Amino acid sequence: MLKEPVIKKLLEHDKRFDEIGKHFDEHDKRFDKIDKRFDEHDKRFNAHDKRFDEIEEEIKTSKDDILTVLDRIMVIVQRVDQERIFTFAAVQRLQKEIENHQKELEKIKKVLKIA
């Protein structure tokens, strides 16, 4: 007699476990869908990472090109600055020479009594 209520109770528990198992199966299916979505997101992130790497390389190349051009410009600016210094010195020499010529002209005019 005791066996029947126990067996009945065990059968009820088996049914409940079966229902719980079905719920777990449904959750597993939902997790499978979520896993697929994560896989898709991973693919998209990998594509973005690849594109960022390409952009980073393009920036590095552009930066190198810009620095090369700036280096050339600096060389030109240094040459122009050096030429400016020499030109200034030459202009000062010419001004002194002109002043000396003007003094000599004044002397010649006085001797010739032109002025």
Short mmCIF file of the C-alpha atoms (twelve columns), coordinates in Angstrom:
data_MODEL
# 
_entry.id   MODEL 
# 
loop_
_atom_site.group_PDB 
_atom_site.id 
_atom_site.type_symbol 
_atom_site.label_atom_id 
_atom_site.label_alt_id 
_atom_site.label_comp_id 
_atom_site.label_asym_id 
_atom_site.label_seq_id 
_atom_site.Cartn_x 
_atom_site.Cartn_y 
_atom_site.Cartn_z 
_atom_site.pdbx_PDB_model_num 
ATOM 1   C CA . MET A 1   0.000  0.000   0.000   1 
ATOM 2   C CA . LEU A 2   2.742  2.420   0.693   1 
ATOM 3   C CA . LYS A 3   4.194  1.776   -2.696  1 
ATOM 4   C CA . GLU A 4   1.333  3.252   -4.660  1 
ATOM 5   C CA . PRO A 5   1.362  6.751   -3.097  1 
ATOM 6   C CA . VAL A 6   5.154  6.855   -3.370  1 
ATOM 7   C CA . ILE A 7   5.081  5.763   -6.998  1 
ATOM 8   C CA . LYS A 8   2.305  8.259   -7.689  1 
ATOM 9   C CA . LYS A 9   4.357  10.995  -6.060  1 
ATOM 10  C CA . LEU A 10  7.437  9.971   -8.035  1 
ATOM 11  C CA . LEU A 11  5.440  10.044  -11.267 1 
ATOM 12  C CA . GLU A 12  4.237  13.543  -10.404 1 
ATOM 13  C CA . HIS A 13  7.847  14.570  -9.794  1 
ATOM 14  C CA . ASP A 14  8.862  13.014  -13.110 1 
ATOM 15  C CA . LYS A 15  6.194  15.078  -14.882 1 
ATOM 16  C CA . ARG A 16  7.432  18.221  -13.143 1 
ATOM 17  C CA . PHE A 17  11.013 17.378  -14.089 1 
ATOM 18  C CA . ASP A 18  9.890  16.845  -17.678 1 
ATOM 19  C CA . GLU A 19  8.231  20.296  -17.653 1 
ATOM 20  C CA . ILE A 20  11.343 21.844  -16.145 1 
ATOM 21  C CA . GLY A 21  13.413 20.051  -18.785 1 
ATOM 22  C CA . LYS A 22  11.214 21.543  -21.515 1 
ATOM 23  C CA . HIS A 23  11.751 25.014  -20.007 1 
ATOM 24  C CA . PHE A 24  15.512 24.414  -20.045 1 
ATOM 25  C CA . ASP A 25  15.302 23.317  -23.680 1 
ATOM 26  C CA . GLU A 26  13.405 26.537  -24.531 1 
ATOM 27  C CA . HIS A 27  16.046 28.576  -22.695 1 
ATOM 28  C CA . ASP A 28  18.776 26.707  -24.544 1 
ATOM 29  C CA . LYS A 29  17.125 27.582  -27.871 1 
ATOM 30  C CA . ARG A 30  16.930 31.233  -26.844 1 
ATOM 31  C CA . PHE A 31  20.590 31.162  -25.821 1 
ATOM 32  C CA . ASP A 32  21.465 29.622  -29.192 1 
ATOM 33  C CA . LYS A 33  19.777 32.565  -30.912 1 
ATOM 34  C CA . ILE A 34  21.644 34.988  -28.664 1 
ATOM 35  C CA . ASP A 35  24.919 33.172  -29.397 1 
ATOM 36  C CA . LYS A 36  24.287 33.566  -33.124 1 
ATOM 37  C CA . ARG A 37  23.666 37.271  -32.631 1 
ATOM 38  C CA . PHE A 38  26.914 37.569  -30.666 1 
ATOM 39  C CA . ASP A 39  28.748 35.742  -33.465 1 
ATOM 40  C CA . GLU A 40  27.318 38.245  -35.971 1 
ATOM 41  C CA . HIS A 41  28.402 41.121  -33.739 1 
ATOM 42  C CA . ASP A 42  31.869 39.607  -33.444 1 
ATOM 43  C CA . LYS A 43  32.121 39.484  -37.235 1 
ATOM 44  C CA . ARG A 44  31.065 43.115  -37.470 1 
ATOM 45  C CA . PHE A 45  33.575 44.113  -34.765 1 
ATOM 46  C CA . ASN A 46  36.315 42.232  -36.602 1 
ATOM 47  C CA . ALA A 47  35.429 44.086  -39.807 1 
ATOM 48  C CA . HIS A 48  35.516 47.389  -37.921 1 
ATOM 49  C CA . ASP A 49  38.854 46.494  -36.344 1 
ATOM 50  C CA . LYS A 50  40.272 45.721  -39.782 1 
ATOM 51  C CA . ARG A 51  38.994 49.046  -41.140 1 
ATOM 52  C CA . PHE A 52  40.454 50.906  -38.141 1 
ATOM 53  C CA . ASP A 53  43.801 49.234  -38.808 1 
ATOM 54  C CA . GLU A 54  43.632 50.391  -42.445 1 
ATOM 55  C CA . ILE A 55  42.730 53.923  -41.386 1 
ATOM 56  C CA . GLU A 56  45.538 53.916  -38.837 1 
ATOM 57  C CA . GLU A 57  47.992 52.875  -41.555 1 
ATOM 58  C CA . GLU A 58  46.674 55.597  -43.890 1 
ATOM 59  C CA . ILE A 59  47.105 58.183  -41.123 1 
ATOM 60  C CA . LYS A 60  50.661 56.988  -40.468 1 
ATOM 61  C CA . THR A 61  51.483 57.207  -44.183 1 
ATOM 62  C CA . SER A 62  49.926 60.672  -44.434 1 
ATOM 63  C CA . LYS A 63  51.776 61.788  -41.315 1 
ATOM 64  C CA . ASP A 64  55.073 60.557  -42.764 1 
ATOM 65  C CA . ASP A 65  54.369 62.376  -46.043 1 
ATOM 66  C CA . ILE A 66  53.481 65.582  -44.200 1 
ATOM 67  C CA . LEU A 67  56.632 65.388  -42.064 1 
ATOM 68  C CA . THR A 68  58.751 64.842  -45.182 1 
ATOM 69  C CA . VAL A 69  57.248 67.939  -46.815 1 
ATOM 70  C CA . LEU A 70  57.716 69.961  -43.615 1 
ATOM 71  C CA . ASP A 71  61.369 68.868  -43.450 1 
ATOM 72  C CA . ARG A 72  61.888 70.096  -47.018 1 
ATOM 73  C CA . ILE A 73  60.183 73.386  -46.197 1 
ATOM 74  C CA . MET A 74  62.441 73.829  -43.150 1 
ATOM 75  C CA . VAL A 75  65.544 73.303  -45.324 1 
ATOM 76  C CA . ILE A 76  64.278 75.958  -47.747 1 
ATOM 77  C CA . VAL A 77  63.471 78.370  -44.901 1 
ATOM 78  C CA . GLN A 78  66.956 77.887  -43.415 1 
ATOM 79  C CA . ARG A 79  68.557 78.612  -46.795 1 
ATOM 80  C CA . VAL A 80  66.412 81.711  -47.270 1 
ATOM 81  C CA . ASP A 81  67.335 82.889  -43.762 1 
ATOM 82  C CA . GLN A 82  71.049 82.380  -44.475 1 
ATOM 83  C CA . GLU A 83  70.707 84.192  -47.814 1 
ATOM 84  C CA . ARG A 84  68.905 87.035  -46.029 1 
ATOM 85  C CA . ILE A 85  71.855 87.440  -43.654 1 
ATOM 86  C CA . PHE A 86  74.372 87.530  -46.522 1 
ATOM 87  C CA . THR A 87  72.125 89.860  -48.545 1 
ATOM 88  C CA . PHE A 88  71.841 92.230  -45.580 1 
ATOM 89  C CA . ALA A 89  75.636 92.291  -45.215 1 
ATOM 90  C CA . ALA A 90  76.037 92.951  -48.964 1 
ATOM 91  C CA . VAL A 91  73.482 95.805  -48.820 1 
ATOM 92  C CA . GLN A 92  75.386 97.364  -45.896 1 
ATOM 93  C CA . ARG A 93  78.639 97.180  -47.887 1 
ATOM 94  C CA . LEU A 94  76.935 98.784  -50.898 1 
ATOM 95  C CA . GLN A 95  75.476 101.543 -48.707 1 
ATOM 96  C CA . LYS A 96  78.949 102.308 -47.312 1 
ATOM 97  C CA . GLU A 97  80.339 102.310 -50.827 1 
ATOM 98  C CA . ILE A 98  77.584 104.686 -51.976 1 
ATOM 99  C CA . GLU A 99  78.304 106.974 -49.022 1 
ATOM 100 C CA . ASN A 100 82.013 106.944 -49.902 1 
ATOM 101 C CA . HIS A 101 81.195 107.723 -53.552 1 
ATOM 102 C CA . GLN A 102 78.925 110.570 -52.477 1 
ATOM 103 C CA . LYS A 103 81.714 111.978 -50.303 1 
ATOM 104 C CA . GLU A 104 84.169 111.707 -53.176 1 
ATOM 105 C CA . LEU A 105 81.649 113.396 -55.536 1 
ATOM 106 C CA . GLU A 106 81.262 116.245 -53.068 1 
ATOM 107 C CA . LYS A 107 85.041 116.630 -52.949 1 
ATOM 108 C CA . ILE A 108 85.286 116.561 -56.746 1 
ATOM 109 C CA . LYS A 109 82.492 119.140 -57.048 1 
ATOM 110 C CA . LYS A 110 84.299 121.403 -54.612 1 
ATOM 111 C CA . VAL A 111 87.549 121.082 -56.531 1 
ATOM 112 C CA . LEU A 112 85.737 121.731 -59.793 1 
ATOM 113 C CA . LYS A 113 83.677 124.399 -58.128 1 
ATOM 114 C CA . ILE A 114 80.476 122.878 -59.428 1 
ATOM 115 C CA . ALA A 115 78.615 122.724 -56.184 1 
# 
